[in-house]
């Protein structure tokens, strides 16, 4: 499931006034693009059988359309490698719930350390941000508590309350900590939705909260960056809008296909009056197909 987050789009599901988008060749991709799509593949991948390989790997292609940042009226499109990776370890796991290290788990509660990655559009080509620092891809890491609120008798449907708190780090030669994100959300997972065997549907929604430092990284304007039409602005921390996301995927014998859609709404956000916010809503979308070419001989029990 695309993770929910503030500022820089990650899906994570992620149509406004549309500016011409530029498709970027694989040779020109920013290095964080691979990280982003690796996350997209791991959070969506899963299988149905109780006994499954400990690990599976694959590779394919995906397309992604994202606003340059939440609130921007420009967007970028990417053609990306689409790695597929599932690992079903006792502690380290990568599956439809994301990449994480389990710390505690029982029938109702799971606590783990999780990762998320986000890829901004090409903000250096955004006229509104000319002369400002380029927005870097963000790696998020921190603890997550998942509370199972309900599951069907045959476990084909499950509703969780997820409470991730993550530190945000820039992906560059000298990474920087740029604040914190808290994005509580409800996640409904459905197997075989509407009778379509083998398909997985995820529906996720919730608010986003960003620290003053994080909101300032995306929406703040320093005194030296001010110009006509872009006054100096200090972004406060707090409520950063709502997000709603949907993912759909299916694992075939030798390949995997998945898609996601995310809607962002910034109405009521503490930084909504930033001169960098040009629209209050946006959609992010992606589609990927991966060929699965390897799996372990060892089999393990799994609920995925």
C-alpha positions in Angstrom: 0.0 0.0 0.0 1.3 3.4 -0.9 2.3 5.1 2.2 0.6 8.3 3.3 2.9 11.3 3.8 3.2 15.1 3.6 4.7 17.4 1.0 6.6 15.2 -1.5 4.4 12.7 -3.3 5.1 9.0 -2.9 2.2 7.0 -4.5 2.4 5.3 -1.3 -1.6 7.2 -4.5 -0.9 9.5 -5.4 -6.5 15.9 -12.1 -5.3 19.3 -11.5 -4.5 22.0 -14.1 -2.1 20.0 -16.2 1.2 21.3 -17.5 3.1 19.3 -20.2 4.8 16.4 -18.5 8.3 15.2 -19.5 9.0 11.5 -19.7 12.4 10.7 -18.4 14.5 7.9 -19.9 15.9 5.1 -17.7 19.4 6.4 -18.2 18.4 9.8 -16.8 16.5 8.7 -13.7 17.4 10.3 -10.3 19.0 7.6 -8.1 16.0 7.8 -5.7 13.6 6.7 -8.4 14.8 3.1 -8.0 14.3 3.4 -4.3 10.8 4.7 -4.8 9.7 2.0 -7.1 11.3 -0.7 -5.0 9.1 0.5 -2.2 6.0 0.6 -4.5 6.6 -3.0 -5.5 7.3 -4.4 -2.1 4.2 -2.8 -0.5 1.9 -4.3 -3.2 3.4 -7.7 -3.7 1.8 -10.8 -2.1 0.5 -14.3 -2.8 -2.3 -16.4 -1.5 -1.0 -19.8 -0.4 -0.3 -20.6 3.2 3.1 -22.1 2.3 5.2 -19.8 0.2 8.9 -19.2 -0.8 11.0 -17.3 1.8 12.0 -14.9 -0.9 11.0 -13.9 -4.4 12.6 -11.5 -6.9 11.7 -10.0 -10.2 12.1 -6.9 -12.4 9.9 -5.0 -14.8 8.8 -1.5 -15.9 6.4 1.0 -14.4 5.0 4.4 -15.2 4.4 7.1 -12.6 2.7 10.5 -12.8 3.3 12.8 -9.8 2.8 16.5 -8.9 6.1 18.3 -8.3 5.0 18.4 -4.7 1.7 18.4 -2.9 0.1 21.7 -3.7 2.0 22.3 -7.0 0.2 23.0 -10.2 2.9 21.2 -12.3 3.7 17.6 -12.6 6.2 15.1 -13.9 6.0 11.6 -15.4 8.5 8.8 -15.2 9.3 5.6 -16.8 10.9 3.5 -14.1 12.4 0.1 -13.4 9.9 -1.9 -11.3 11.8 -4.2 -8.9 9.6 -6.9 -7.3 10.9 -8.2 -3.9 9.2 -10.3 -1.2 11.0 -11.6 1.8 9.2 -13.5 4.6 11.7 -13.7 7.4 11.0 -14.1 11.1 12.0 -10.4 11.8 12.8 -8.7 8.5 9.9 -8.7 6.1 9.0 -7.1 2.7 5.5 -7.8 1.4 2.2 -6.1 0.8 2.6 -4.2 4.1 5.9 -2.7 3.2 9.5 -3.1 4.2 9.8 -3.5 8.0 11.5 -5.2 10.9 9.0 -6.8 13.3 9.5 -5.9 17.0 6.3 -7.3 18.4 3.3 -9.1 17.1 0.2 -10.9 18.3 -3.4 -11.4 16.9 -4.4 -7.7 17.5 -1.2 -5.6 17.5 2.0 -5.4 15.5 4.8 -3.0 16.2 7.7 -2.7 13.7 10.3 -0.4 12.2 9.3 0.5 8.7 10.7 2.4 5.7 9.0 4.5 3.1 10.4 6.4 0.1 9.1 9.4 -1.8 10.0 10.8 -5.1 9.3 14.5 -6.0 8.6 15.8 -9.4 11.3 17.9 -11.2 10.9 20.8 -8.8 14.0 22.5 -10.3 12.0 23.1 -13.5 9.1 24.6 -11.5 8.9 28.3 -12.3 7.4 29.0 -8.8 10.5 27.5 -7.1 13.2 29.1 -9.3 16.1 30.2 -7.3 15.1 27.9 -4.4 16.7 24.7 -3.1 15.9 21.7 -5.2 13.5 19.3 -3.4 15.4 16.0 -2.8 13.8 12.5 -2.7 13.0 11.6 0.9 13.6 8.4 2.9 11.3 7.9 5.9 12.1 5.6 8.7 10.5 5.0 12.1 8.2 2.9 14.3 4.7 1.9 13.2 2.0 0.4 15.3 -0.7 -1.6 13.4 -3.9 -2.4 15.3 -6.2 -5.0 13.7 -9.7 -3.7 14.1 -11.5 -6.4 12.2 -11.0 -9.4 9.9 -13.4 -11.7 8.1 -13.8 -15.3 9.2 -11.7 -16.6 6.2 -9.3 -13.7 6.5 -10.2 -12.4 3.0 -10.9 -9.0 4.4 -9.0 -7.1 7.1 -9.3 -3.6 8.6 -6.3 -2.1 10.3 -5.5 1.2 12.1 -1.9 2.2 11.3 0.1 4.7 13.3 3.4 5.4 11.6 5.8 8.0 13.0 8.8 8.5 10.7 11.9 10.7 10.5 12.4 12.2 7.1 15.9 12.1 5.5 17.0 13.5 2.2 18.5 11.1 -0.3 21.8 12.8 -1.5 25.5 12.5 -1.0 25.2 14.1 2.5 21.8 13.1 3.8 20.0 15.6 6.1 17.2 15.1 8.6 14.4 17.4 7.5 11.7 16.7 10.1 9.1 14.2 11.2 5.8 12.9 9.8 2.9 11.3 11.5 0.2 9.8 9.3 -2.5 7.7 11.1 -4.7 5.9 8.6 -7.2 3.2 8.2 -6.3 0.4 5.8 -8.8 -2.1 4.4 -7.4 -5.1 2.5 -9.6 -7.3 0.4 -8.6 -10.6 -1.3 -10.5 -11.6 -4.4 -12.6 -8.4 -4.5 -16.0 -8.8 -6.2 -15.1 -12.4 -6.9 -12.0 -11.7 -9.0 -9.7 -14.6 -7.9 -6.1 -13.7 -7.1 -6.6 -10.0 -7.1 -5.7 -7.8 -4.0 -7.4 -4.5 -3.3 -6.2 -2.1 -0.7 -8.1 1.1 0.4 -6.3 3.5 2.7 -7.2 7.0 4.1 -6.2 9.3 6.8 -4.8 12.7 7.8 -1.1 13.8 7.6 0.8 15.8 10.2 4.2 17.3 9.6 6.7 18.9 11.9 7.6 22.6 11.5 11.0 21.6 10.0 9.4 19.2 7.4 6.7 21.6 6.3 9.2 24.4 6.1 11.5 22.2 3.9 8.7 21.9 1.3 6.6 25.1 1.7 8.8 27.7 3.4 10.3 30.6 1.6 13.4 32.3 3.1 14.0 36.0 3.1 16.7 35.6 0.5 14.4 33.6 -1.7 11.5 36.1 -1.6 10.6 37.9 -4.8 7.4 39.5 -6.3 4.7 37.0 -6.2 6.6 34.8 -3.7 6.9 36.5 -0.4 8.9 35.2 2.5 6.9 32.5 4.4 7.6 30.5 7.5 5.6 27.2 7.4 4.2 26.1 10.8 4.0 22.5 11.8 0.8 20.5 12.3 -2.1 19.3 10.1 -0.9 18.8 6.5 -4.1 17.7 4.8 -5.8 14.3 4.0 -4.8 11.5 1.7 -6.9 8.6 0.3 -5.3 5.8 -1.7 -6.2 2.6 -3.6 -4.0 -0.2 -4.8 -4.8 -3.2 -7.0 -2.5 -6.1 -7.8 -2.3 -9.7 -8.8 0.5 -12.2 -8.7 0.5 -14.6 -11.6 2.8 -17.6 -11.8 5.7 -15.8 -13.5 4.8 -12.1 -13.3 3.1 -9.5 -11.2 0.9 -6.5 -12.2 -0.1 -3.6 -10.0 -1.6 -0.1 -10.0 -2.2 2.6 -7.5 -4.1 5.9 -7.3 -3.8 8.5 -4.6 -5.8 11.6 -3.9 -4.4 14.5 -1.8 -6.4 17.4 -0.3 -4.7 20.3 1.4 -7.8 22.1 2.6 -7.2 23.3 6.2 -3.5 22.5 6.1 -1.4 24.8 8.4 0.7 25.8 5.4 -2.3 26.3 2.9 -1.5 30.0 2.6 2.1 29.4 1.5 2.9 31.1 -1.8 4.1 27.7 -3.0 0.7 26.2 -2.7 -1.2 26.7 -6.0 -4.0 24.1 -5.7 -5.6 22.3 -2.9 -6.0 18.8 -4.5 -4.1 16.5 -6.7 -3.9 12.9 -8.0 -0.9 10.6 -8.3 -1.1 7.4 -10.3 1.2 4.5 -11.2 1.1 1.2 -13.1 3.8 -1.5 -13.2 4.4 -5.0 -14.5 7.2 -7.2 -13.2 8.6 -10.6 -14.4 9.3 -12.9 -11.4 12.5 -14.8 -12.3 13.7 -16.2 -8.9 12.5 -17.7 -5.6 14.0 -19.6 -2.7 13.7 -23.4 -2.4 12.9 -23.0 1.3 9.2 -22.6 2.0 7.6 -20.8 5.0 4.2 -20.3 6.5 2.7 -16.9 5.6 -0.7 -15.1 5.9 0.0 -12.8 3.0 
